[in-house]
Structure formats: structure tokens, C-alpha cells
Amino acid sequence: MGGAGSMYRGAGQRAHIGSFASGGGLGITTAAVDPVTGALTVLEVFESAGDASCLALSADRRVLYAAGGTDHGMAAAYRITADGLAPLGEPVPVAGLGPAHLSVVGHRLLIANYTSGSVSSLPIAADGRPQGPAVVLDHRGRGPDPERQAGPHAHHVVPDPSGRWVLSVDLGTDSVRVCRPDPAGGPLRVQAETPLRAGSGPREVAFHPRGDVAYVIHELEPQLTVCRWDADSGRLYPMGEVALGSGGVAADPREYPSVALVSADGRFIWAAVRGSNLITILSLSDGPEKPRITDMADCGGQWPRHLAAGPSGRHLYVSNEWSGDVTWFDIDSETGRLRPAGRLDVPAAACVVLV
């Protein structure tokens, strides 16, 4: 862990950047965020033994959670202090393989395990540390792609806006499971499963701020599925699709969308597309149910894996895994279009969270 106490004090807003140790990353990079320009300046690098490829914040934003592991997954917690990150105990096994995403839901940490096709749940102690043993919901099923869909591959797990449900997106089964959290601390209980286009490989889901529309981005086909969300019944209803990337036709290189981010004001969606290395800008001026592409921007690197917006809504941050950097853009408040504004070297960058 790099000593950065004097640099930290008075640093203001920070960005925590996770990375793949298996790809040359060093762990979690913490950077100061310029409140005007959005520029990032490294404060420290917290070196970790394994991947810190997915990050999440506690509800009070005082604890940072990290998960990763190419084999047996682990979850760790860090207290965010004036002098840097302080580990909260030892990493805890998640009883799953290949964690791809994690979320804090109530007093539990939920982890989507890509390789084993499961969702793990760890209780969170009063001081913020995750505790074992994990309880696990195993997904079942497969898709038509023999290489990527021979079995389930849970990729994303998030609470819905009402807080009553948890949605788990599975790339291997071409579906989204809607689950009810167990108040007694047991595994998630599946309420419904929404099938999506066979072979499309759904990867992540994002909600519109209005709360009744959700967007599922697909990895194996460059598309976004628009869904109606009914929080009363816990049901997701696909309504239509929007082609992403360079035009929605066969591209060279092949395109693999990674994440869709809805602006805080609900006016735009930004979608990252790997392969073509584009950020697709969609306007929601016709309504949340009718996104339309208005522009595309180069991501400034290679293999954009994750997007994050600054709290002011003026800047967008892109984690480019293969080029090993985080790029940031100024956002046009009227159009959602992006103007390149800066770049920070972060080997095997995987995601950014801002505090």
C-alpha cells in the first residue's frame, strides 16, 4: 500500500479504480477528482494479491467492497479514511468462480459469479466487513452458443429501484431472473425468469430514474433491449430492441457491448461497445421507452469495460481494459455528446466508482 496520507487530506472527491491482477493490474488505484475539470490525479495504489475487478460502495459510502478471482472468488472490504484505504479483515470466499459484479443490498453483499453461474450472498457485519459462509443461488440452463453458453454465466446482480427485488442477468441462459431477498439471510428466491433473444448473451441491466423502465445490454449481439418493469409483481417485460455499435450489422472486429449507463436526469444512455471501441450515445427525449442513437464517440482506448458518471453530471469516465487506462469526457448537457478531456494510465482497468 502506497503511503499517501498527506496527499489524501483535503483531496475532496475521489475515484477508486479496480483492475485485473491477472491482466497486469496492481489492485485498487485511488485518484483525486478535480471538481471543475473532472481530471484524475493518482493518490495511491493499494496492491492486492488477486483481482479487484468489480467494486461497490456501502450505503453510507464509507466502505469500499471489491471482488474478483479467476478461480475461486473472494470478496474484500476497505474502510475509506482520510489517509487511504484500510482493510476490514481478511478477504472472504464467495463460494463461486469468476466474480463479475457485486452489489450491496440491505445488510448483504451479493456477487454474480460468471464462471460458476451463480449468485452468492454474504452477510455484512455492523462494522462493514463481509462474513462467511456464503449462501448461493445456482442458475440453471444454457444457450445456443456452444462456446459461450454451454452453461449459466451470471454477470450482473442489482436491486431494483423499489428495493423489493434483485435482478440477476445471465449471459449463458439468455435470461434475467427476478429474485426476492430472503429476510432471514438465506439465498435469493427466484420469483420469475424473463427470457430474452436466444444467443444474444444479456450482460447487464440498468434502470431509468423513473423506475418503471429497464435496459438490458447484450454482449453476444450488439443490442439493447428496452423493458417495462413492474415492481408490484416483480416482472420484467421486453418491449423492443435497439442496435448498438457501428450499425448493428456484422462488424470486423466483432463487437461486444459491455455496459449501459443512464444519466441521472434520465435524458440519455451511454453504451460502451468493445471491439469497435465506441461509446454510443442514445437520447431519451421521445420517452424512456424509445431510446434513439444520436452520436458515437471513440472511447479513447481499447476494450471499454465500464462507465461511470461524475456526481455533477458533467463528466463520463471509461475504464479501458486492454489499453490500460481510464479516459474521461466532458458531457454536453443538451445533447449528451462527449468531448475527450483526459486520460490516466491504470493497467488492466476494470471499473471506477466515485466517492
C-alpha positions as CSV (number, residue, x, y, z in Angstrom):
1,M,0.0,0.0,0.0
2,G,1.4,3.3,-1.0
3,G,1.7,5.9,1.7
4,A,-0.3,8.9,0.7
5,G,-1.7,10.4,3.9
6,S,-0.6,14.0,3.3
7,M,-1.8,13.8,-0.3
8,Y,-5.2,12.5,0.8
9,R,-6.0,15.2,3.3
10,G,-8.1,17.8,1.7
11,A,-8.3,15.8,-1.5
12,G,-12.1,16.1,-1.8
13,Q,-13.8,13.8,-4.1
14,R,-12.0,10.5,-5.0
15,A,-12.3,7.9,-7.7
16,H,-11.5,4.2,-6.9
17,I,-10.4,2.2,-9.9
18,G,-10.4,-1.6,-9.8
19,S,-8.2,-3.7,-12.1
20,F,-7.4,-7.3,-13.1
21,A,-4.3,-8.6,-11.4
22,S,-4.4,-11.4,-13.9
23,G,-4.0,-8.9,-16.7
24,G,-1.2,-6.9,-15.1
25,G,-3.2,-4.7,-12.8
26,L,-1.9,-3.7,-9.4
27,G,-5.1,-3.7,-7.3
28,I,-7.2,-0.6,-6.5
29,T,-5.9,2.8,-7.7
30,T,-7.3,5.8,-5.8
31,A,-7.3,9.2,-7.5
32,A,-8.3,12.7,-6.6
33,V,-11.1,14.2,-8.9
34,D,-10.8,17.8,-9.9
35,P,-14.3,19.3,-9.2
36,V,-14.2,21.5,-12.2
37,T,-12.4,19.6,-15.0
38,G,-13.0,16.1,-13.7
39,A,-9.3,15.3,-14.1
40,L,-7.9,12.4,-12.1
41,T,-4.6,12.5,-10.1
42,V,-3.3,9.3,-8.5
43,L,-3.1,9.4,-4.7
44,E,-2.2,5.8,-4.1
45,V,-2.3,2.2,-5.4
46,F,-3.5,-0.4,-2.9
47,E,-1.8,-3.5,-4.1
48,S,-3.9,-6.7,-3.8
49,A,-2.9,-10.3,-4.3
50,G,-5.8,-11.0,-6.6
51,D,-8.2,-9.3,-9.0
52,A,-10.2,-6.2,-7.8
53,S,-12.2,-6.3,-11.0
54,C,-15.5,-5.2,-9.5
55,L,-16.1,-2.6,-6.8
56,A,-19.1,-1.3,-4.9
57,L,-19.8,1.2,-2.1
58,S,-21.7,0.7,1.1
59,A,-24.9,2.7,1.6
60,D,-23.1,5.3,3.7
61,R,-20.3,5.4,1.2
62,R,-17.7,4.8,3.9
63,V,-16.8,1.2,2.9
64,L,-15.5,0.0,-0.5
65,Y,-16.1,-3.6,-1.4
66,A,-14.0,-5.5,-4.0
67,A,-14.5,-8.9,-5.6
68,G,-12.5,-10.9,-8.1
69,G,-10.7,-14.1,-8.8
70,T,-10.2,-16.0,-11.9
71,D,-10.6,-19.2,-10.0
72,H,-12.2,-19.3,-6.5
73,G,-13.7,-15.8,-5.9
74,M,-13.0,-13.6,-2.9
75,A,-14.7,-10.5,-1.5
76,A,-12.8,-7.9,0.5
77,A,-13.8,-4.7,2.3
78,Y,-11.9,-1.5,2.9
79,R,-12.7,1.4,5.2
80,I,-12.4,4.7,3.3
81,T,-10.3,7.0,5.6
82,A,-8.6,10.4,5.3
83,D,-5.3,8.6,4.8
84,G,-6.4,6.0,2.3
85,L,-8.0,2.5,2.2
86,A,-7.8,0.4,5.4
87,P,-8.6,-3.3,5.1
88,L,-11.5,-4.6,7.1
89,G,-10.4,-8.1,8.0
90,E,-9.3,-10.8,5.5
91,P,-11.0,-11.5,2.2
92,V,-13.9,-13.9,2.4
93,P,-14.6,-16.7,-0.1
94,V,-17.7,-16.2,-2.1
95,A,-18.3,-19.9,-2.9
96,G,-18.3,-19.1,-6.6
97,L,-16.0,-19.0,-9.5
98,G,-15.1,-15.9,-11.5
99,P,-17.0,-13.0,-9.8
100,A,-18.1,-10.4,-12.4
101,H,-20.2,-8.0,-10.4
102,L,-21.2,-7.2,-6.8
103,S,-23.9,-5.1,-5.2
104,V,-24.8,-4.1,-1.6
105,V,-28.4,-4.9,-0.9
106,G,-29.5,-4.1,2.6
107,H,-27.1,-5.8,5.0
108,R,-25.8,-8.3,2.4
109,L,-23.2,-8.3,-0.3
110,L,-24.4,-10.0,-3.5
111,I,-21.9,-11.4,-6.0
112,A,-22.6,-12.5,-9.6
113,N,-20.2,-15.4,-10.4
114,Y,-19.7,-15.7,-14.1
115,T,-17.8,-19.0,-14.3
116,S,-19.9,-21.0,-11.9
117,G,-23.2,-19.3,-13.0
118,S,-24.4,-18.5,-9.5
119,V,-25.2,-15.6,-7.2
120,S,-23.5,-15.6,-3.7
121,S,-24.8,-13.7,-0.7
122,L,-22.6,-12.7,2.2
123,P,-23.9,-11.0,5.4
124,I,-22.3,-7.6,6.3
125,A,-21.3,-7.1,9.9
126,A,-22.0,-3.9,11.8
127,D,-18.5,-2.6,11.0
128,G,-19.0,-3.2,7.3
129,R,-16.9,-6.3,6.8
130,P,-18.4,-9.2,4.8
131,Q,-18.8,-12.5,6.7
132,G,-19.0,-16.1,5.6
133,P,-20.0,-18.7,4.8
134,A,-21.7,-17.5,1.6
135,V,-25.1,-18.8,0.7
136,V,-25.5,-19.5,-3.0
137,L,-28.3,-19.4,-5.7
138,D,-27.2,-21.6,-8.6
139,H,-28.5,-20.7,-12.0
140,R,-29.6,-23.5,-14.4
141,G,-29.8,-23.6,-18.2
142,R,-27.8,-22.9,-21.4
143,G,-28.0,-21.0,-24.7
144,P,-27.3,-21.8,-28.4
145,D,-23.7,-20.6,-28.5
146,P,-21.6,-23.7,-27.8
147,E,-18.5,-21.7,-26.8
148,R,-20.1,-19.0,-24.6
149,Q,-23.4,-20.5,-23.5
150,A,-22.7,-24.2,-22.6
151,G,-24.0,-23.4,-19.1
152,P,-25.2,-20.5,-16.9
153,H,-23.0,-17.4,-16.6
154,A,-24.3,-14.9,-14.1
155,H,-22.9,-11.5,-15.0
156,H,-24.8,-8.8,-13.1
157,V,-26.8,-8.6,-9.9
158,V,-28.6,-5.4,-8.8
159,P,-31.5,-4.3,-6.7
160,D,-34.5,-2.7,-8.4
161,P,-35.4,0.9,-7.7
162,S,-38.1,-0.1,-5.2
163,G,-35.6,-2.1,-3.2
164,R,-38.0,-5.1,-3.1
165,W,-36.4,-7.2,-5.7
166,V,-33.0,-8.3,-7.0
167,L,-32.3,-8.8,-10.7
168,S,-29.7,-11.3,-11.9
169,V,-28.6,-11.1,-15.5
170,D,-27.3,-14.4,-17.0
171,L,-25.3,-14.3,-20.3
172,G,-25.3,-18.1,-20.6
173,T,-29.0,-18.7,-20.3
174,D,-30.2,-15.6,-22.2
175,S,-32.4,-14.5,-19.4
176,V,-32.9,-12.2,-16.4
177,R,-34.0,-13.7,-13.1
178,V,-36.1,-11.6,-10.7
179,C,-35.4,-12.7,-7.1
180,R,-36.9,-11.9,-3.7
181,P,-34.3,-11.3,-1.0
182,D,-34.7,-13.7,2.0
183,P,-35.1,-11.5,5.1
184,A,-33.7,-14.4,7.2
185,G,-30.4,-14.3,5.3
186,G,-30.8,-17.3,3.1
187,P,-30.3,-17.5,-0.7
188,L,-32.2,-15.4,-3.1
189,R,-35.5,-16.9,-4.1
190,V,-36.4,-16.7,-7.8
191,Q,-39.8,-15.0,-8.4
192,A,-39.7,-15.0,-12.2
193,E,-37.3,-15.5,-15.2
194,T,-37.6,-13.4,-18.3
195,P,-36.3,-15.0,-21.5
196,L,-34.5,-12.7,-24.0
197,R,-33.4,-13.3,-27.6
198,A,-31.6,-16.7,-27.9
199,G,-27.9,-16.3,-28.3
200,S,-27.9,-12.6,-27.5
201,G,-25.9,-13.0,-24.2
202,P,-27.5,-10.5,-21.9
203,R,-24.8,-8.9,-19.7
204,E,-26.1,-6.1,-17.5
205,V,-29.3,-4.2,-16.7
206,A,-29.8,-0.5,-15.9
207,F,-32.9,1.3,-14.7
208,H,-34.3,4.6,-15.8
209,P,-34.7,7.0,-12.9
210,R,-38.4,6.9,-13.3
211,G,-38.3,3.4,-12.0
212,D,-40.6,1.6,-14.5
213,V,-38.2,1.1,-17.4
214,A,-35.1,-1.1,-17.6
215,Y,-32.4,-1.5,-20.3
216,V,-30.6,-4.8,-20.8
217,I,-27.3,-4.7,-22.7
218,H,-26.2,-7.8,-24.6
219,E,-22.7,-9.0,-25.1
220,L,-23.0,-11.6,-27.9
221,E,-25.2,-9.4,-30.1
222,P,-24.7,-5.6,-30.2
223,Q,-28.1,-4.6,-28.9
224,L,-30.0,-3.0,-26.1
225,T,-33.4,-4.4,-25.0
226,V,-35.9,-2.0,-23.6
227,C,-38.1,-3.5,-20.9
228,R,-41.1,-2.4,-18.8
229,W,-40.5,-3.1,-15.1
230,D,-43.4,-3.8,-12.8
231,A,-42.2,-3.5,-9.2
232,D,-45.6,-4.6,-7.8
233,S,-45.4,-8.0,-9.3
234,G,-41.6,-8.3,-9.8
235,R,-41.9,-8.8,-13.6
236,L,-39.8,-7.6,-16.5
237,Y,-41.5,-7.3,-19.9
238,P,-39.3,-6.8,-23.0
239,M,-40.8,-4.2,-25.3
240,G,-38.2,-3.6,-28.1
241,E,-34.6,-3.6,-29.2
242,V,-32.1,-1.0,-30.3
243,A,-29.0,-2.0,-32.3
244,L,-25.7,-0.7,-30.9
245,G,-22.2,-0.2,-32.1
246,S,-21.2,0.6,-35.6
247,G,-24.6,-0.1,-37.0
248,G,-26.0,-3.4,-35.7
249,V,-24.6,-5.5,-38.6
250,A,-21.7,-7.9,-38.8
251,A,-18.7,-5.9,-37.9
252,D,-14.9,-6.5,-38.2
253,P,-13.7,-6.8,-35.5
254,R,-16.8,-8.3,-33.8
255,E,-18.5,-6.0,-31.3
256,Y,-19.1,-6.9,-27.7
257,P,-21.2,-4.4,-25.8
258,S,-20.3,-4.2,-22.1
259,V,-22.4,-1.7,-20.1
260,A,-25.2,0.8,-20.4
261,L,-25.3,3.9,-18.2
262,V,-28.4,6.0,-17.8
263,S,-27.8,9.7,-17.0
264,A,-29.0,10.8,-13.5
265,D,-31.6,13.1,-15.1
266,G,-32.9,10.3,-17.3
267,R,-32.3,12.1,-20.6
268,F,-29.5,10.0,-22.1
269,I,-28.0,6.5,-22.2
270,W,-24.3,5.8,-22.9
271,A,-23.4,2.3,-24.1
272,A,-19.9,1.0,-24.3
273,V,-19.0,-1.3,-27.2
274,R,-15.8,-3.3,-27.1
275,G,-14.2,-4.4,-30.4
276,S,-15.1,-1.2,-32.2
277,N,-14.2,0.7,-29.0
278,L,-17.2,3.1,-29.2
279,I,-19.4,4.8,-26.8
280,T,-22.9,5.0,-28.3
281,I,-25.0,8.0,-27.2
282,L,-28.8,7.5,-27.1
283,S,-31.3,10.2,-26.5
284,L,-34.5,9.6,-24.4
285,S,-36.2,12.8,-25.5
286,D,-39.0,10.7,-27.1
287,G,-39.6,8.9,-23.7
288,P,-37.7,6.3,-21.7
289,E,-39.3,3.5,-23.8
290,K,-37.9,5.0,-27.0
291,P,-34.1,5.4,-27.0
292,R,-32.6,6.5,-30.3
293,I,-29.0,6.8,-31.2
294,T,-27.8,10.4,-31.8
295,D,-24.0,10.0,-31.8
296,M,-21.0,7.7,-31.3
297,A,-17.6,8.6,-29.8
298,D,-14.3,6.8,-29.7
299,C,-13.7,5.6,-26.1
300,G,-10.1,6.8,-26.2
301,G,-8.6,3.4,-25.6
302,Q,-9.2,-0.3,-26.2
303,W,-11.9,-2.6,-24.8
304,P,-14.1,-0.2,-22.8
305,R,-15.4,-2.4,-19.9
306,H,-17.1,0.1,-17.6
307,L,-18.7,3.5,-17.5
308,A,-19.2,5.9,-14.5
309,A,-20.6,9.4,-14.4
310,G,-19.3,12.1,-12.1
311,P,-21.8,13.4,-9.5
312,S,-22.0,16.8,-11.2
313,G,-23.3,15.0,-14.4
314,R,-20.6,16.9,-16.4
315,H,-18.1,14.1,-16.9
316,L,-18.1,10.5,-18.0
317,Y,-15.3,8.0,-17.1
318,V,-14.4,5.0,-19.2
319,S,-12.3,2.0,-17.9
320,N,-10.4,0.7,-20.9
321,E,-9.1,-2.8,-20.0
322,W,-6.8,-3.7,-22.9
323,S,-5.1,-0.3,-23.3
324,G,-4.8,0.0,-19.5
325,D,-6.2,3.4,-18.9
326,V,-9.2,5.5,-17.7
327,T,-10.3,8.2,-20.1
328,W,-12.8,10.9,-19.2
329,F,-15.0,13.1,-21.3
330,D,-16.9,16.4,-20.9
331,I,-20.7,15.8,-21.4
332,D,-22.7,18.2,-23.4
333,S,-25.7,18.9,-21.2
334,E,-28.0,19.5,-24.1
335,T,-27.1,16.6,-26.3
336,G,-25.3,14.1,-24.1
337,R,-22.4,14.1,-26.6
338,L,-18.9,13.5,-25.4
339,R,-15.7,15.6,-25.8
340,P,-12.4,13.9,-24.8
341,A,-10.9,15.6,-21.8
342,G,-8.2,13.4,-20.3
343,R,-6.5,10.1,-19.7
344,L,-4.9,8.2,-16.8
345,D,-2.7,5.1,-17.1
346,V,-4.2,2.3,-15.0
347,P,-3.1,-1.2,-16.1
348,A,-5.9,-3.6,-16.8
349,A,-8.5,-1.1,-15.7
350,A,-11.9,-2.8,-14.9
351,C,-14.2,-0.3,-13.2
352,V,-14.5,3.1,-11.5
353,V,-16.6,4.2,-8.5
354,L,-16.6,7.8,-7.3
355,V,-17.0,8.9,-3.7
